[in-house]
């Protein structure tokens, strides 16, 4: 078993877990409920963690995490059709509904 990802935000950790599992890699969460121990142990030791069961899956899981946090995937983009700025969450332009993958 190897640690793949940790963060103070439980939502981000759970999201990473789901992304990795969608690629067929078995994972588990560690420290999911450890925030109650904060103060008794180091804050960083209470952060939730995503671990992979199989060491052979570690490199693939790390690359999935890196890709999911890539600035290219999380960057705003400008519609080539109407020049409107779009948040990274939009797959099509919010203003003119142009799909950039059709270009």
C-alpha positions in Angstrom: 0.0 0.0 0.0 1.2 3.5 -0.9 0.1 7.0 -0.2 -1.0 8.8 -3.3 -2.6 12.0 -2.2 -3.3 14.1 1.0 -4.9 17.4 1.6 -6.6 19.2 4.5 -9.9 19.4 2.5 -11.9 16.2 2.7 -13.9 17.1 -0.5 -10.7 17.3 -2.6 -9.4 14.1 -1.2 -12.7 12.3 -1.9 -12.7 13.7 -5.4 -9.2 12.4 -6.1 -10.2 9.0 -4.7 -13.2 8.9 -7.1 -11.1 10.0 -10.1 -8.5 7.2 -9.4 -11.2 4.6 -8.8 -12.8 5.6 -12.1 -9.6 4.4 -13.8 -10.0 0.9 -12.2 -7.5 1.3 -9.3 -8.6 0.2 -5.9 -8.1 2.8 -3.2 -9.0 3.5 0.4 -9.2 6.6 2.6 -7.1 6.9 5.7 -7.7 9.5 8.5 -11.2 10.1 7.2 -12.4 10.9 10.7 -9.2 12.0 12.3 -9.9 15.7 12.6 -11.3 15.1 16.0 -7.8 14.2 17.2 -6.4 17.5 16.0 -4.5 19.2 18.8 -3.6 15.9 20.4 -1.6 15.0 17.3 0.0 17.0 14.5 -2.5 18.8 12.2 -0.8 17.3 9.2 -1.2 13.8 10.7 -5.0 14.3 10.7 -5.3 15.2 7.0 -7.3 12.6 5.0 -5.2 10.5 2.7 -5.8 8.4 -0.4 -3.8 5.2 -0.6 -3.7 2.5 -3.3 -3.8 -1.1 -2.3 -1.4 -2.4 -4.9 2.1 -0.9 -5.2 2.0 -1.6 -8.9 -0.8 0.9 -9.3 1.1 3.7 -7.5 2.7 5.4 -10.6 -0.5 5.3 -12.6 -2.4 6.8 -9.7 0.1 9.5 -9.2 -0.1 10.4 -12.9 -3.9 10.5 -12.7 -3.6 13.0 -9.7 -1.1 15.1 -11.6 -3.3 15.2 -14.7 -6.4 16.1 -12.6 -4.5 19.1 -11.1 -2.9 20.2 -14.3 -3.3 24.0 -14.9 -4.3 23.2 -18.5 -7.3 21.3 -17.3 -8.1 24.0 -14.7 -7.5 27.0 -16.8 -10.0 29.5 -18.2 -10.4 29.5 -21.9 -11.6 32.0 -24.5 -14.2 31.1 -27.0 -12.9 31.4 -30.6 -16.4 32.0 -31.8 -17.5 35.0 -29.6 -14.3 35.8 -27.7 -16.0 35.3 -24.3 -13.9 34.2 -21.4 -15.1 30.8 -19.9 -14.3 29.1 -16.6 -12.5 25.8 -16.9 -15.7 24.0 -15.7 -17.4 24.9 -19.0 -17.0 22.4 -21.8 -19.0 24.7 -24.2 -19.1 28.5 -24.2 -21.6 29.8 -21.7 -22.4 32.8 -24.0 -22.9 31.3 -27.4 -22.9 27.5 -26.7 -20.1 26.9 -29.2 -18.3 23.6 -28.6 -14.5 24.1 -29.0 -14.1 20.4 -29.7 -16.0 20.9 -33.0 -13.2 23.1 -34.3 
